[in-house]
Amino acid sequence: MPRQPISSLNFWIDNFIPWIVLAILFAYTYAFFVLYPYAGFDYDPSDGIVESLFVHAQPGADLQVGDRLIEVGNVEVSDYLTNIKQALFVEVEQGQVLPIIVQRGIMRLVIFWVMPGPNPQEIQFRLLNIWWLAYVFWICGIAVKYSVRPKDSQWRLLILFFFLTCIWLISGIVSPTSIWMSPIVFRSAVWLSIPVLLHLHWVLPKPLGKIPEAGLWLGYAAFFVLSIAEWFLVMPVLAYIYGAVLVFVVGVVLLGLHYTLQPAQRKELNILGLAFMLAIIPLLVVSLVRTIGSYPAAEGTGVLALPALPVAYFYVISRKKLGSLELRTNRIISIYIFLTLLVIVIFTIMPLLDSLYFASASALFPSMAIALVSGLFVVIAFPRFERWMDRRVYGIKVLPEKIIEEYSSRISTSLDVYSIEHLLLDEFLPSLLIRQSALLRFKGKDRVSLIYANGTECSEMPEGEEIDRLWAAAGRYIPSTGDPDCPYLFLWTRLILSMKAGGERVGLWLLGQRDPDDFYSQGEISKLQSIADQTASALVNAEQAAQLHTLYQANIERHEEERIRLASDLHGEVLNQLAVLSMNMDGSTSPELEENLELVNDRLRKVISGLRPAMLNYGLQAGLEELVDEISERARDGMVVHLEIPASQVRYDPKVEGHLYRIIQQATENAIRHSRGRVIRIYGDLKPESASLVVEDDGKGFPDSQHLGFEHFLAHRHFGLAIMFERAAIIGSEMRISSVPGQGTRVSVDWPSKQNSSPVRV
């Protein structure tokens, strides 16, 4: 928008609009409680159906719930329903006898109704109405006005949304009487709210993109014209409802786009979504209770959760300003939501219990039972509900007061650098409200490498003297004005933590933006330093484990290469020499020697086949066919081995073919030796870009079906199974073992791995 209109709008918001809105609130509140006629009954202003009676039936005036009003005094209800300026009760006074024509079934009756004036039941009904919710929105608007900075588009839109909602809420409850043009004010405010709310959902919690200025002005102008049209009575009476449906549908779509396109904002979107559900559920419950029977106390629960809407919007836009108060605010919100849901449940079951025990001598039983069950429910359920809110809604997976203990237990099970990075970025740093950080690992004295960077690019790494300057600045808060020891590349840093293990420098942990004010107190620095020290030890251990793992995999590779070389030497030299020896034998050679020579030749060929199957030179399919033929010959009686792989001439890298073959070979050998099954199936699919193979038996299965991973097999000295996992990892494939005791075992391997990270070991 142009700069001048924005400045003018900010000026009006700062100085006039809040107080104009407050004056409108006071005026219509006065009209609702003083000028709104106390008729003794309530009716639906959309169809004239009587919904509630607040006074006892008068002799000769037996108005009933469900009657449809036809005429009240001299006013025809049909005119009232189509003319928003027409009031239903015109110049009526307390005690006045008012002729009312109603439709009851097929009968049309004339009832002479005495206007009762203010009465306790009707006053209670109005007090439980939603008039006070308009003041909640106004208070939230004032809170945004004075507490949220900067005064940007989100600030303006949220304030306008709150104030416009105030106006249509308060004027809407008075509009059935047409007092002070309330129906027109109500409809105009609804039309003006639509572009504001849609624009707000576009930019909150983070803009989806830039809206063309011309389109923005055109949209606001269109709804402004519709608002003005209401004053000239050229709009259909119920046209505003279509606008409300439009804003609801488009608003949900926009929130869905935010959720899909902006994963980082899902915490705020979860809060908004929960607030919408919390506002709608009580209204649905009250409607359900009404179908069961009349229960006056339940009427107020329908609006009990409505304040969740303005509070949710205010929380989302001002959350970063709460700082240390965020956890307390979260606790208050959790308690409010829990108690609201509890009250909803209570007022849902109370009518049922009352109807069951109404005739009972012990009428106190329902109340006592509900009180007892509610108390037990609060004690048992609230801690679990609070933990669910922390994790799922607020995104706080670890409470700050327990962060050291929790981190100590979790870091000990993080066995690689990726797991450590995931633990910090996805769980602990969000719980500490830290939005910007980087972890640097020393490589020698003058060089560092980047483990991760979050919220910053870190495109250049410090070297030499810069590393020493960063180390010198560690352990103290760095204000936004900067620190002479902090290099220019890292001016975003507010805290540097040194990382040491065994007296040696390991790295540096750089922390920057933190809600709400990027400040780190000395107590927080001590906690973070403890986490940094544990992280340093974990990094060293993970790197050492990775080195050992690399050496182990290299050993497997060397072993496989040695087998291939040995098979080649035996085939190319020893077998050839035996063939020459056999050809050079003359007729004087004893039959015994010839037979032994043939046995040696056969045995040597089997050894060569075990070292490197000859058919594997023609592809994985051919190698597996040879494997099945060889295994079937020596399988015990009654055991059948099936190969169910579609014919394929696909070739892979020899290294991939070799390791896939060895995995299937080992799995099949294990099934023959240990499964005690009758059928072994080898099936899958060999495609040009992928391979999926499964070995499945119908044997006894593993006794412990919950622990079938690499670490378990290695710890229990099942080295053959452990090596299968290692082979899968070497070629970047994913291997899984599943088993059901008494029903068999299934070994599957997929190449390449379907996971984005390192191969999964299950």
C-alpha positions in Angstrom: 0.0 0.0 0.0 1.2 3.6 -0.5 3.1 5.0 2.4 0.8 8.0 3.2 -2.4 6.0 3.6 -0.6 3.5 5.9 0.8 6.3 8.1 -2.7 7.9 8.2 -4.2 4.5 9.2 -1.6 4.0 11.9 -2.4 7.5 13.2 -6.1 6.7 13.4 -5.5 3.4 15.1 -3.2 5.0 17.7 -5.5 7.9 18.5 -9.1 7.4 17.6 -10.3 4.0 16.4 -10.1 2.1 19.7 -12.1 4.7 21.6 -14.7 5.0 18.8 -15.1 1.2 18.9 -15.4 1.3 22.7 -18.1 3.9 22.5 -20.1 1.7 20.1 -19.6 -1.2 22.5 -21.0 0.8 25.4 -23.9 2.1 23.3 -25.1 -1.3 22.1 -24.5 -2.9 25.5 -26.8 -0.3 27.0 -29.3 -1.0 24.2 -29.1 -4.8 24.8 -29.8 -4.6 28.6 -32.1 -1.6 28.8 -33.8 -0.8 25.5 -34.2 -4.3 24.1 -37.8 -5.3 25.1 -38.1 -8.0 27.8 -40.9 -10.0 26.0 -40.7 -13.1 28.3 -39.8 -15.3 25.4 -37.0 -15.7 22.9 -37.4 -16.4 19.2 -35.3 -17.2 16.2 -35.0 -13.9 14.2 -34.5 -15.8 11.0 -37.9 -17.6 11.0 -39.9 -16.4 14.0 -40.0 -19.8 15.8 -40.3 -19.5 19.6 -37.3 -21.1 21.2 -37.5 -20.3 25.0 -40.1 -19.1 27.5 -38.8 -17.1 30.5 -42.1 -16.6 32.3 -45.0 -19.0 33.3 -47.8 -19.3 30.8 -50.5 -16.7 31.5 -54.2 -17.6 31.6 -55.5 -17.5 28.1 -52.0 -16.8 26.7 -50.5 -20.3 26.5 -47.5 -19.4 24.2 -45.4 -22.6 23.7 -41.9 -23.4 22.5 -42.1 -24.3 18.8 -44.9 -21.8 18.0 -44.2 -19.8 14.8 -44.9 -16.1 15.1 -47.2 -14.8 12.4 -48.1 -11.3 13.7 -47.0 -9.3 16.8 -49.2 -6.4 17.5 -49.6 -4.6 14.2 -46.3 -6.0 12.7 -46.5 -8.9 10.3 -43.5 -11.2 10.9 -43.1 -11.7 7.2 -42.4 -8.0 6.8 -40.0 -8.2 9.8 -38.0 -11.0 8.2 -37.6 -9.2 4.9 -37.1 -5.6 6.1 -34.0 -5.2 8.3 -35.3 -1.8 9.5 -38.5 -3.2 10.8 -38.7 -3.8 14.5 -40.9 -6.7 15.8 -41.9 -4.9 19.1 -42.9 -1.3 18.3 -43.5 1.1 21.2 -44.4 -1.6 23.7 -44.3 -1.1 27.5 -44.2 -3.3 30.5 -47.7 -4.7 31.4 -49.1 -4.0 28.0 -51.3 -6.7 26.5 -50.0 -7.6 23.0 -52.1 -9.6 20.6 -49.8 -12.3 19.0 -50.9 -14.5 16.2 -49.0 -17.9 16.1 -49.0 -21.0 13.9 -49.1 -24.2 16.0 -49.3 -27.2 13.8 -52.2 -26.7 11.5 -53.9 -24.2 13.8 -53.5 -20.5 13.8 -54.1 -19.0 17.3 -54.5 -15.5 18.7 -52.7 -15.1 22.0 -53.0 -12.0 24.2 -49.6 -11.8 25.7 -48.8 -9.5 28.7 -45.3 -8.0 28.3 -43.6 -9.0 31.6 -40.7 -6.5 31.5 -37.4 -7.4 33.1 -37.5 -10.8 34.8 -34.8 -13.0 36.4 -34.8 -15.8 33.8 -34.5 -13.4 30.9 -31.8 -11.3 32.6 -29.8 -14.4 33.2 -30.3 -15.5 29.6 -28.9 -12.1 28.4 -26.0 -12.2 30.8 -25.0 -15.6 29.4 -25.1 -14.3 25.9 -22.0 -13.4 23.8 -22.1 -9.6 24.5 -19.0 -9.9 26.7 -17.0 -11.6 24.0 -17.0 -8.3 22.1 -15.1 -6.7 25.0 -12.6 -9.7 24.9 -11.9 -8.8 21.3 -11.5 -5.1 22.1 -9.1 -5.9 25.0 -7.0 -8.1 22.7 -7.0 -5.3 20.1 -5.7 -2.9 22.7 -3.1 -5.4 23.9 -1.8 -5.7 20.3 -1.9 -1.9 19.9 0.4 -1.3 22.9 2.5 -4.5 23.1 3.2 -5.7 19.6 6.0 -4.1 17.5 6.8 -3.3 14.7 3.6 -1.5 13.5 3.6 -3.6 10.3 0.8 -5.1 8.2 0.2 -7.9 10.8 -0.2 -5.3 13.5 -2.7 -3.2 11.6 -4.7 -6.2 10.3 -5.0 -7.9 13.6 -6.1 -4.7 15.4 -8.7 -4.0 12.6 -9.9 -7.6 12.7 -10.4 -7.4 16.5 -12.2 -4.1 16.4 -14.5 -5.0 13.5 -15.3 -8.3 15.2 -16.2 -6.2 18.3 -18.7 -4.2 16.3 -20.5 -7.0 14.5 -20.7 -9.1 17.6 -22.3 -6.4 19.8 -24.5 -5.0 17.0 -25.5 -8.5 16.0 -27.1 -9.4 19.3 -29.2 -6.1 19.2 -30.0 -6.4 15.5 -33.3 -8.3 16.0 -34.8 -5.1 17.5 -33.4 -2.8 14.8 -32.3 -0.4 17.6 -30.0 2.4 16.3 -29.6 0.9 12.9 -28.0 -2.2 14.5 -28.9 -4.6 11.6 -27.1 -2.4 9.1 -24.1 -1.8 11.3 -23.9 -5.5 11.9 -23.9 -6.4 8.2 -21.6 -3.6 7.2 -19.0 -4.7 9.8 -19.2 -8.3 8.5 -18.5 -7.2 5.0 -15.6 -5.0 6.1 -14.2 -7.9 8.2 -13.9 -10.2 5.2 -11.0 -8.6 3.3 -9.2 -7.9 6.6 -9.5 -11.5 7.8 -8.4 -12.9 4.4 -5.5 -10.5 4.2 -4.6 -11.4 7.8 -4.6 -15.2 7.0 -2.4 -14.4 4.0 0.3 -12.8 6.2 -0.1 -14.7 9.5 2.0 -16.3 10.8 4.3 -15.6 7.8 3.4 -14.1 4.4 2.7 -16.6 1.6 4.0 -14.1 -0.9 3.6 -10.5 -2.1 0.1 -9.5 -3.2 0.0 -7.1 -6.2 -0.9 -3.6 -4.9 -3.6 -3.1 -7.5 -5.3 -6.4 -6.5 -5.1 -5.6 -2.9 -6.8 -2.2 -3.3 -9.4 -3.7 -5.6 -10.3 -6.4 -3.1 -10.7 -3.9 -0.3 -12.7 -1.6 -2.5 -15.1 -4.3 -3.6 -16.1 -5.3 0.0 -16.3 -1.6 1.0 -18.9 -1.1 -1.8 -20.8 -4.1 -0.4 -20.7 -2.6 3.0 -22.0 0.8 1.8 -24.7 -1.0 -0.2 -26.2 -2.3 3.1 -27.0 1.2 4.1 -29.0 1.8 0.9 -30.9 -1.5 1.4 -30.0 -2.9 -2.0 -28.5 -6.1 -0.7 -30.4 -9.3 0.0 -31.2 -9.7 3.7 -29.0 -12.9 4.0 -26.2 -11.9 1.6 -23.7 -11.4 4.4 -24.0 -15.1 5.2 -22.5 -16.0 1.9 -19.6 -13.6 2.7 -19.1 -15.3 6.0 -19.0 -18.8 4.3 -16.6 -17.4 1.8 -14.2 -16.1 4.4 -14.4 -19.4 6.3 -13.6 -21.6 3.3 -10.9 -19.4 1.9 -9.5 -18.9 5.4 -9.2 -22.7 5.9 -7.5 -23.0 2.5 -5.0 -20.3 3.4 -4.2 -21.9 6.7 -3.7 -25.2 4.8 -1.3 -23.5 2.4 0.7 -22.1 5.4 0.8 -25.6 6.9 2.0 -27.2 3.7 4.4 -24.5 2.4 5.8 -23.3 5.8 6.6 -26.3 8.0 8.5 -24.0 10.4 5.3 -22.2 11.2 3.2 -25.3 12.1 3.5 -24.6 15.8 1.5 -21.3 15.4 -0.9 -23.0 13.0 -1.6 -25.8 15.5 -2.5 -23.2 18.1 -4.9 -21.4 15.7 -6.5 -24.7 14.6 -6.9 -25.8 18.2 -8.6 -22.5 19.0 -11.1 -22.9 16.1 -12.0 -26.4 17.2 -12.3 -25.3 20.9 -14.7 -22.5 19.8 -16.9 -24.7 17.7 -17.1 -27.9 19.9 -19.0 -26.2 22.8 -21.6 -24.8 20.5 -22.2 -28.3 19.0 -22.4 -29.8 22.4 -25.0 -27.3 23.5 -27.0 -28.0 20.4 -26.9 -31.7 21.3 -27.9 -31.0 24.9 -30.9 -29.0 23.7 -32.1 -32.1 21.7 -32.0 -34.1 25.0 -33.8 -31.6 27.1 -33.8 -28.2 28.7 -30.8 -27.6 30.9 -30.3 -23.8 31.6 -26.8 -24.2 33.0 -25.6 -25.6 29.8 -26.6 -22.6 27.8 -23.6 -20.6 29.0 -21.1 -23.3 28.1 -21.7 -22.7 24.4 -19.7 -19.5 24.6 -17.3 -20.6 27.3 -14.5 -21.3 24.8 -15.1 -18.4 22.4 -12.4 -16.2 24.0 -9.9 -18.8 22.7 -10.2 -17.2 19.2 -8.9 -13.7 20.0 -6.4 -15.0 22.5 -5.0 -17.5 19.9 -4.4 -14.7 17.4 -2.8 -12.5 20.0 -0.6 -15.3 21.2 0.6 -16.2 17.7 1.6 -12.6 16.9 3.1 -11.8 20.2 4.6 -15.1 21.3 8.2 -14.0 20.6 7.7 -11.1 23.0 6.7 -13.3 26.0 10.3 -14.6 26.7 10.4 -16.4 30.0 6.7 -15.7 30.4 6.0 -18.0 27.5 6.0 -21.2 29.6 3.7 -19.6 32.2 1.4 -18.4 29.4 1.4 -21.9 27.9 0.5 -23.3 31.3 -2.4 -20.9 31.7 -3.7 -21.7 28.3 -3.4 -25.4 28.9 -5.4 -25.1 32.1 -8.0 -23.0 30.4 -8.5 -25.5 27.6 -8.5 -28.5 29.9 -11.1 -26.9 32.2 -13.2 -25.8 29.3 -13.3 -29.3 27.9 -14.1 -30.7 31.3 -17.0 -28.3 31.8 -18.3 -29.3 28.4 -18.2 -32.9 29.3 -19.9 -32.3 32.6 -22.7 -30.2 31.1 -23.2 -32.9 28.4 -23.7 -35.8 30.8 -25.6 -33.8 33.5 -28.9 -33.7 31.7 -28.7 -37.5 31.1 -28.0 -38.2 34.8 -30.7 -35.8 35.9 -33.2 -37.5 33.6 -32.2 -40.9 35.0 -32.3 -39.9 38.7 -35.0 -37.2 38.7 -37.5 -39.6 40.3 -35.0 -41.1 42.6 -35.1 -40.4 46.3 -31.4 -39.7 46.2 -31.4 -36.6 43.9 -28.0 -35.6 45.2 -26.3 -38.7 43.7 -25.7 -37.3 40.2 -23.9 -34.2 41.5 -21.8 -36.2 44.0 -20.8 -38.7 41.4 -19.8 -36.0 38.9 -17.8 -34.2 41.5 -15.9 -37.3 42.5 -15.2 -38.5 38.9 -14.2 -35.0 37.8 -11.7 -34.7 40.7 -10.1 -38.1 39.8 -10.1 -37.2 36.1 -8.3 -33.9 36.8 -5.6 -35.6 38.9 -5.0 -38.4 36.4 -5.6 -36.7 33.0 -4.2 -33.2 33.4 -0.5 -34.0 33.6 -0.8 -36.1 30.4 -2.9 -33.4 28.7 -0.3 -30.8 29.6 2.6 -32.9 28.2 0.5 -33.4 25.0 0.0 -29.7 24.7 3.7 -29.0 25.2 4.8 -31.5 22.5 2.1 -31.2 19.9 0.8 -27.6 20.2 3.6 -25.5 21.7 6.5 -27.5 20.1 8.3 -27.7 23.5 9.5 -31.3 23.7 11.7 -30.8 26.8 10.9 -28.5 29.7 13.8 -26.1 30.5 13.9 -27.1 34.2 14.6 -30.7 33.2 16.7 -30.0 30.1 20.1 -31.1 31.6 18.8 -34.4 32.9 16.9 -35.1 29.7 19.8 -34.2 27.5 22.2 -36.4 29.5 20.0 -39.4 29.0 19.3 -38.7 25.3 22.9 -37.8 24.2 24.2 -41.1 25.5 22.1 -43.0 22.9 23.1 -40.7 20.0 25.7 -42.8 18.3 26.4 -40.7 15.2 26.7 -37.1 14.2 23.4 -37.1 12.4 21.6 -38.2 15.6 23.3 -35.5 17.6 22.4 -32.8 15.1 18.7 -34.0 15.1 18.6 -34.0 18.9 19.8 -30.4 19.1 17.8 -28.9 16.2 14.5 -30.7 16.5 14.1 -31.1 20.3 16.4 -29.1 22.6 17.1 -25.8 20.9 13.3 -25.2 20.1 12.5 -25.9 23.8 15.0 -23.2 24.7 13.5 -20.8 22.1 16.8 -20.6 20.3 16.1 -19.9 16.6 19.7 -19.3 15.3 22.8 -21.5 15.9 25.8 -23.1 14.2 28.1 -26.0 15.4 31.7 -25.9 14.3 34.1 -28.8 14.5 37.9 -28.3 14.7 40.0 -30.0 12.1 43.5 -29.5 13.4 44.7 -26.1 14.9 43.9 -23.8 12.0 40.8 -25.3 10.3 37.2 -25.9 11.2 34.3 -27.7 9.5 30.6 -27.0 9.7 28.4 -29.7 11.3 25.2 -27.7 11.0 23.9 -24.1 10.6 20.3 -23.2 11.5 18.9 -19.8 10.8 22.1 -18.6 9.2 24.2 -19.6 6.2 27.8 -19.7 7.6 29.1 -19.7 4.0 32.7 -18.9 5.2 34.5 -20.6 8.0 37.0 -18.9 10.4 40.6 -19.7 10.1 43.8 -19.2 12.1 43.5 -16.1 14.2 39.8 -15.8 13.8 39.4 -19.2 15.6 41.4 -18.0 18.5 39.3 -14.8 18.7 36.1 -16.8 18.8 37.5 -19.1 21.5 38.5 -16.0 23.5 34.9 -14.7 23.3 33.4 -17.9 24.6 31.3 -18.1 27.7 29.9 -14.6 27.9 26.9 -12.8 26.4 27.7 -10.7 23.4 25.3 -7.7 23.1 24.0 -6.6 19.7 26.5 -3.8 19.7 29.2 -6.4 19.1 32.4 -7.7 20.7 35.9 -6.8 19.6 36.9 -10.5 19.9 34.0 -11.7 17.6 35.0 -11.8 13.9 32.9 -9.8 11.4 31.5 -13.0 9.8 29.7 -13.9 13.1 28.2 -10.6 14.2 24.8 -12.4 14.5 26.2 -14.4 17.4 25.0 -13.6 20.9 26.8 -16.4 22.7 29.8 -18.6 21.9 30.3 -21.8 23.8 33.7 -23.7 23.8 33.6 -27.4 23.4 36.4 -29.6 24.9 36.8 -33.3 25.5 39.8 -34.9 27.3 41.5 -31.5 27.6 41.5 -31.1 23.8 39.6 -28.5 21.7 36.7 -30.1 19.9 34.7 -27.2 18.5 32.6 -24.1 19.0 28.9 -23.7 19.4 27.5 -20.4 18.2 24.1 -19.3 19.4 22.3 -16.2 18.0 18.6 -15.2 17.8 16.5 -16.3 20.8 13.0 -15.3 21.7 12.1 -12.8 22.8 15.1 -10.5 23.0 18.2 -12.6 22.1 19.4 -12.4 25.7 21.3 -15.2 27.5 21.5 -14.9 31.3 24.4 -16.2 33.3 22.3 -19.1 34.7 21.3 -20.1 31.1 24.9 -19.8 29.9 25.9 -22.4 32.6 23.2 -24.8 31.5 24.1 -24.4 27.8 27.8 -24.9 28.6 27.0 -28.2 30.3 25.1 -29.2 27.2 28.1 -28.1 25.0 30.5 -30.2 27.1 28.3 -33.3 26.7 27.9 -32.6 23.0 31.7 -32.4 22.6 32.2 -35.9 24.2 29.4 -37.3 22.1 30.9 -35.9 18.9 34.3 -37.4 19.7 32.7 -40.8 20.5 30.5 -40.7 17.4 33.5 -39.8 15.1 35.6 -42.6 16.6 32.7 -45.0 16.2 32.3 -43.9 12.6 36.0 -44.4 12.0 35.9 -48.0 13.4 32.8 -48.6 11.4 34.5 -47.4 8.2 37.5 -49.7 9.0 35.1 -52.6 9.6 33.4 -52.0 6.3 36.7 -51.7 4.5 37.7 -55.0 6.0 34.6 -56.6 4.6 35.4 -55.1 1.2 39.0 -56.3 1.4 37.8 -59.7 2.4 35.4 -59.8 -0.6 38.1 -58.6 -2.9 40.5 -61.3 -1.6 37.8 -64.0 -2.2 37.4 -62.8 -5.8 41.2 -62.7 -6.3 41.7 -66.1 -4.8 38.8 -67.6 -6.9 40.4 -66.1 -10.0 43.9 -67.5 -9.1 42.5 -71.0 -8.4 40.5 -71.0 -11.6 43.1 -69.5 -13.8 46.2 -71.3 -12.5 45.4 -74.3 -10.3 42.5 -75.7 -12.3 44.5 -75.1 -15.5 47.5 -77.0 -14.1 45.2 -79.9 -13.0 43.8 -80.0 -16.5 47.3 -80.1 -18.0 48.3 -82.8 -15.5 45.2 -84.8 -16.5 46.0 -84.6 -20.2 49.6 -85.7 -19.7 48.7 -88.9 -17.9 49.4 -92.0 -19.9 47.7 -95.4 -19.8 50.0 -96.6 -17.1 48.4 -94.2 -14.5 46.5 -96.1 -11.9 42.7 -95.7 -11.9 42.9 -94.7 -8.2 45.1 -91.7 -9.0 42.8 -90.6 -11.8 39.8 -90.9 -9.4 41.5 -88.8 -6.7 42.5 -86.2 -9.3 38.9 -85.9 -10.4 37.8 -85.5 -6.8 40.3 -82.8 -6.2 39.1 -81.1 -9.4 35.4 -81.2 -8.3 36.2 -80.1 -4.8 38.3 -77.2 -6.1 35.5 -76.1 -8.4 33.1 -76.0 -5.4 35.6 -73.9 -3.4 35.9 -71.5 -6.3 32.1 -71.3 -6.6 31.9 -70.5 -2.9 34.5 -67.8 -3.2 32.9 -66.3 -6.3 29.9 -67.9 -8.0 30.7 -68.2 -11.7 27.2 -67.4 -12.8 27.3 -64.0 -11.0 29.5 -62.9 -13.9 26.3 -63.0 -16.0 24.2 -61.0 -13.6 22.5 -61.1 -10.2 19.5 -63.1 -11.6 21.8 -65.8 -13.0 23.8 -65.9 -9.7 20.6 -66.4 -7.6 19.4 -69.2 -9.9 22.7 -71.0 -9.4 22.4 -70.4 -5.6 18.9 -71.9 -5.5 20.0 -74.9 -7.5 23.0 -75.5 -5.3 21.1 -75.1 -2.0 18.2 -77.3 -3.2 20.7 -80.2 -3.8 21.8 -80.2 -0.2 18.6 -79.1 1.6 17.2 -81.6 4.0 14.3 -83.8 2.9 11.0 -82.1 2.8 12.4 -78.5 2.5 11.7 -76.7 -0.8 13.4 -73.5 -2.0 11.5 -71.4 -4.6 13.0 -68.5 -6.7 10.2 -66.2 -7.7 11.9 -63.3 -9.4 10.7 -62.2 -12.9 13.2 -62.9 -15.6 15.6 -59.9 -16.0 18.8 -59.1 -17.8 19.5 -56.1 -15.6 23.1 -55.6 -14.6 24.3 -53.6 -11.6 27.7 -52.5 -10.4 29.7 -55.7 -9.6 30.1 -54.5 -6.0 26.3 -54.1 -5.6 25.6 -57.5 -7.2 28.2 -59.1 -5.0 26.8 -57.8 -1.7 23.2 -58.3 -2.6 24.1 -61.9 -3.5 25.9 -62.5 -0.2 22.9 -61.1 1.8 20.5 -63.4 0.1 22.9 -66.3 0.4 23.4 -65.8 4.1 19.7 -65.3 4.7 18.9 -68.5 2.8 21.7 -70.5 4.6 20.3 -69.3 8.0 16.8 -70.4 7.0 18.0 -73.9 6.0 20.1 -74.4 9.2 17.9 -72.8 11.9 14.3 -72.2 10.8 13.0 -75.8 10.7 10.6 -74.7 8.1 9.4 -76.5 5.0 9.3 -73.7 2.4 11.8 -70.9 1.6 10.8 -68.3 -0.9 13.2 -65.9 -2.6 11.2 -63.2 -4.4 11.3 -59.6 -5.4 12.0 -57.5 -8.5 15.2 -56.4 -10.3 14.7 -53.1 -12.1 17.3 -51.0 -14.0 17.5 -48.4 -11.2 16.5 -50.5 -8.1 16.4 -53.9 -6.7 14.1 -55.4 -4.0 14.7 -58.8 -2.7 13.0 -60.9 0.1 13.9 -64.2 1.7 10.9 -65.7 3.6 10.5 -68.9 5.4 7.6 -70.6 7.3 9.8 -71.8 10.2 9.9 -71.2 13.9 11.0 -67.5 13.7 13.0 -65.6 16.2 12.1 -66.0 19.9 12.7 -62.2 20.5 10.9 -60.6 17.6 11.3 -57.1 19.1 15.1 -57.0 18.9 16.2 -57.8 15.3 18.7 -55.0 14.7 22.4 -54.7 14.0 23.4 -53.8 17.6 21.4 -56.7 19.1 23.0 -59.3 16.7 26.5 -57.9 17.3 26.1 -57.9 21.0 24.9 -61.6 21.0 27.7 -62.6 18.6 25.4 -63.4 15.6 28.1 -62.2 13.3 26.6 -63.6 10.1 23.4 -61.5 10.6 25.4 -58.5 11.6 27.6 -58.7 8.5 24.4 -58.8 6.4 23.5 -55.4 7.8 27.0 -54.1 7.1 26.9 -55.3 3.5 23.6 -53.5 3.1 25.1 -50.3 4.5 28.2 -50.5 2.2 26.1 -50.3 -1.0 23.6 -47.8 0.4 20.7 -50.2 0.7 18.1 -50.8 3.4 17.8 -54.1 5.1 15.0 -55.2 7.5 14.3 -58.4 9.4 10.9 -59.2 10.8 9.7 -62.3 12.5 6.7 -63.8 14.3 7.4 -66.7 16.7 6.0 -69.9 15.2 5.2 -68.3 11.9 8.6 -67.7 10.2 11.1 -64.9 9.4 11.2 -62.4 6.6 14.5 -60.7 5.4 14.1 -57.9 2.9 16.7 -55.7 1.3 16.0 -52.6 -0.9 18.7 -51.0 -3.1 19.1 -48.1 -3.1 17.8 -47.2 0.4 14.3 -45.5 0.4 15.5 -43.4 3.4 17.1 -40.0 2.9 19.6 -40.7 5.6 22.0 -43.6 6.2 20.5 -47.1 5.8 18.1 -48.1 8.5 19.1 -50.9 10.7 15.9 -52.5 12.2 
